[in-house]
């Protein structure tokens, strides 16, 4: 995670569900620039809808693979969370600042319809995104990759709840059922001791390595799981803020503030991380290979962001959400076959419940439209 991370969430509800105009996935250039630089490509894609759809699907899948690869590299290189977040935030801030500048947007919007309250929300969403990124990076260093991605993708629960509270969206039968199923999946993955007490632990007789089916986790795991869930909760809040108060703010400006606030949060994180070296006299001890790993992880995160925003321009957001949810599958495949850490039966079962729930929540609108009108109002 990593992004998604911030947008990205990755599984957020499309903004049109909240009754607002969808936020463009990228900031449109002035009309004359569009005619000179984008019209040919856009026209060609419109004339070849099959290729356009295939390209959108490919970009959505690639974004998921890149995000998962970035998460894997965090664990593989055993990078320090503060160091990784610092490099990521600097790169994201510089890239998005360039996008804002090249498009002629303002870093501090002063349009007549943008009030001081909206500007305040702009900073708040940056802080939310920054904390979300930091919690995601730290959790990846504490818990297995598949579990982390599963918990990250529980964000639709919190998006739906906050949308109901803040935006007045109704929680009908369809969404309520799969939210409940998703919560059950999270419980099977985390296995809290009040539900799975240690006294009920038993071993699988089918495995020589004696993987516990209901083995309780240690305190480190619960800390990582808690951080992953906190990031998921913040992703829900972030989604509502973006599709509510900040619906008229350019996406590049919002993401710029996320990068900027993430940098300041990384500085604050140095007080809790005595192993980080970037903000210390030991910065010279970071080897060239370590710098390379940090920049590779950061670059993959930014590249994944551009892939997912491009896919949102080409295909429906619900399809992108479904394909992004496959990160859970990618995560468990990498965890099992590359990292050699086979998940327990309950973790795999819980992840499957989360995956199914995320997909079904994302497909709510097209599926519900197929049922009779008399039944549809209850779903």
N, C-alpha and C positions, 0 to 999 in steps of 0.2 A: 504494500500500500504505500499508499504512497500517494497517492493522489488520490486520490482519488478518492483515493485520493480525493482530491478535492472536487473535481467536477463529477462527478465521476462516480462518483458516486453513481461511481460507477453505477444503477438500479433505482434512481430517483424517479418519482412520479413526473410525467410530463407536465410542464407548467400549465397547460391548458385545462388540466383537471381542476385547478384552483380558481378558474374563471378569469385568468389573466392571459394576455397575449404572450405566446412563447418567446423566450429570450433567444435571439439568434445565437447559433453556435459560434460564430465568429463575427467580428465587427465589419460591416460592409464598408467598402471604400467609396469615395465620392463617385457620382454617376459617371463622370467623364473618365475617371480612372478605370471603372468597371468596363466601360466600352472598349478601352484600349488594351487592358491587360487580362481581363477575365471573360469577356464576351465570347471569344472563340471557343475556349474550353467549355464554358457553360452551355453554349449553343450545341456543341458537338455531343455533350452528355445528354442533353434533352432530346437530341435526335437519335440517340442510341440508349433507350431506357434499360435494356437488358444489361448492357455493360455498366451503366450507372448503378443499377441495383447490385450487380456482382461486385463492383468496386466498393460500394458502401458496406456490403457484407464482409468483404476481405479486410477492410480497414478496421471494422469493429472487432473481428477476430484477432487481427494483428495487435490492436491496442491491448486486448486481454492478455495475449502472449507476452507482450513487452512488459506490462505491469507485473505479471507473474514472474517473469525473468528477473526484473528489478528486485522484487521481493526475495527471490531465491539468492541473488548475489549478495544481498544484505546479510543473509545467514551464511552463505558460502565463504565470503571474505571476513566474516565476523567483524564487520565495521562498527565503529563507535557511533551510537545514535546521534549524538550532538554533532559530531563531525559530518556525518552523512546529511543531516538536516541542514546544516550550515551551507555546505556546498550546493545542495539542492535549492535552497532558498535564494542564494546569490544568483545562480544560473537562471532560475525562474523569474526573478525580479528583473534581471538585465534583458532577458528575452521579451518579457511582456512590456517592459518600458520601451523597448524598440518598436514593438507593435503599436503601442499607444502613440508614440511620437510620429511614426511613419504615416499613421492614419489621421493625424491632426487632432486627436482627442485631447481632452484636458485631464490631468491627473487628479485635480480637485474640481469636479463638475460644478459649473456655475450657471447652468441653464435656468431659466425662470421657473420651470416646474420642479427643479431639484431643491428641496428645502434643506434646512440645517439638520432636521431629523434624518433625512435620507443620507446626508453626508456622514452623520454619526453612525448609521447602520453600515455604511461602507467600511468604516474602520472596524466595527464590531464583527462583521463577516470575515474580515481579514484575520482578526484574532481567533475566531472560531475555526477558520481553515487552518491557521497555523498550529493551534493546539491539536487539531485533528491529524495533521501530518506528523507532528512530533509523537503523539500517542501511537500512531500506526507504526512508525519506525521502531520505537522502543518495544512494542509488543512483539514485533517480528524477531527480536533478539531473545525473547523469553519463552515463546511457545512454538510448537511445530507450525510449519508453513500452511498446511491444509487447515488446521484449526484457526489460524489467524485470518485467512481469507474467508472462511465460513463466518466468523464473527463480524468481519468487516461488512459482509453482505447481508447482515441482519438489519441494515439501515432502513429498508422499507417499512418495518414495524414502526420506527420512530418518526419517519416521514409522514406516515398515515395518521399517527396519533397527534402530532403537532399540527398537521394540516386540519384535522378535525377541531382541535382546540382554537387555533389562531385564525384559520381561514374558513371555518364553518363547513368543511366538507363532511358529508355523511359517511359513516362506516356501516356499509350494508353487509349482507350475509356473505357474499363472495369474499370480500377483502377481510372481514372479521375471521372467517374460517381459516384462511391461509396465513393470516397473522398469528393465529393461535397455533397452527401447525409449525410455523417458523420458530415461535418461542419454544415449542417442544423440541425442535431440532437443536436449538442453542443449548437447552438443558442437557440433552444427551451428549453434546460435545464437551461442555464444561464440567458436567457431573458434580454439581455442588454437594458438599458433604451432608447437608440437611435432607437431601433427597436420596443420595447414594452414600450412606454412612460407611465408614471403613470396615465395620464389623460384617458387612455383607459382601466384602471383596472375595472373589473366587477366581480361579485360574482356568484358562482354556486347556483342556486335556488334548486338544488336537494339535497344539503347537509345542515344539520343543523349547522354544525361547520363552515360554510361559508368559506371554503377553496377557495382562489382566484385562478381562472384559469390562469390569467395573472398577478398575484400580483408581483409587482417589489420587488427585493431583497434589503436588506440593505447593507451598506458598508462592514460589516463584512463578509457577504456572498461573495461579489465580491472579497474581499481580498483572501478568501479561494479558490474560483474558479480560481482566477488568479494564485495562487500557484500551484493548481492542474494542470492547463494548462502548467505552466512553467515546472513542472515535466514531463508532457507528451512531451513537446518540447525537453527537455534534453534526454528523453528516445529515441527519434528519432535520435538525434545527437550521443548518446551512441551506438545505434545499428550500425550506419554507421562506427563509429570509430572501434568497435569490429570486424566488417566484412571487414574493410579496413586495416588501418595501423597495427592493432594488431591481424591480422588473424593467425599469427604464434606463438602468445604468449599463454602459457598454461592458460586455463580458471581459474584454482585455483589461479594462480598468479594475474590475473586481479581482481578477486573478493576479494583477500586479500587487494589489494590497495584501492578498494572501501571501505572496512571496515575501513582501516587505515585513509583514507582521511575523511570519515564520522565522525570519532572521533574528528579530528581537527576542522571540521566544527561545531560540537556540542560545542566545546570549544568557538569558535567564537560566536555561538548563545547565549551564556550566557550574552553577552553584550546587547542583545535585549530582554532577558527573565529574568525579575527580580524575577520570581516565582520559578525558578529551584533551587534545593537544593543540587545537587550532587557536583557542583563546588562552594560551599559556606560553611561558618561555620555552616549552618543549616542542613548539611547532616545527622546528628544524629537524626533529626526530622522525617526522612523517616521511617515509620513503617515497621515491618516485612511483613505485608500484602501488602504494597505498593511495597516493593522489590520483593515479589512473583509475583505480577501482571506485573512488568516491565520485570522480567526474563521470565515469561510465554509468553508475547508478543514477546520478542526477540527469544525465543526458537521456537515458532511457525513459525516465519519468516525464520529461518535457516532450519527448517524441511520442510517447503514448497519449499524452494530452492532445497533441495535434491530430493524431490518428482518430481518436474518438470524436473530436469536434468535426473533423472532415466527414466521418461516417454519418454524423447527425445531420449534415447538410444534404446527404445523398439518399438516406433511407429513413423510415419512421423511427422515432425514439424508442418505441416499445420493442422493436426488433433489436436495436442496439443494446437495450437493457437485458434482453434475453441472452444475447451472445456474450455480453460482458459477464453475466452470471456464470458462464462456463469457466471463469477463472478459478472457481472452487474445484472443478474437475482437474484443471491444469495443475493447481497447487498440490492436490493429493497424488497425482501422477508423478510429479517431480519429487515430492516428499518420499514416495515409496520406492521408485525405481532409480533415482539419482542420488538422493540423500540416504537411502537405506533405512528409513524410519517408517515402518509399517504401522498404520493407524489401528487402533482397537476397533472391534466390531461396533461398539456404541458410537464412537466418533464418526465412523464412516456412515452409520445409519442416520445420525444427527445431521451430518453434512448433506446427505441426500434429501432429508426433509427440508432443509434450508434452501437447497437448490430448486427443488420442486416448487416451494412456496414463492420464491423470488420470481421464477418464470411465470407462474400462474397469476401473481399480482400484476406483473408487467403486461400480461395478455388479457387482463380483465375486460377492457373495453371491447376489443374485437370479438371475444368469446361471448360476452353478455349480449351483444347485438344479435347473436344467432338464435337466442331463445325467444319464445313468444312474449309479446308485450305484457300480458297479464302476469307473467312470472318475472319479467325483467325488472320491474319496479322494486322487487324484494331483493334482488341480487346487486 
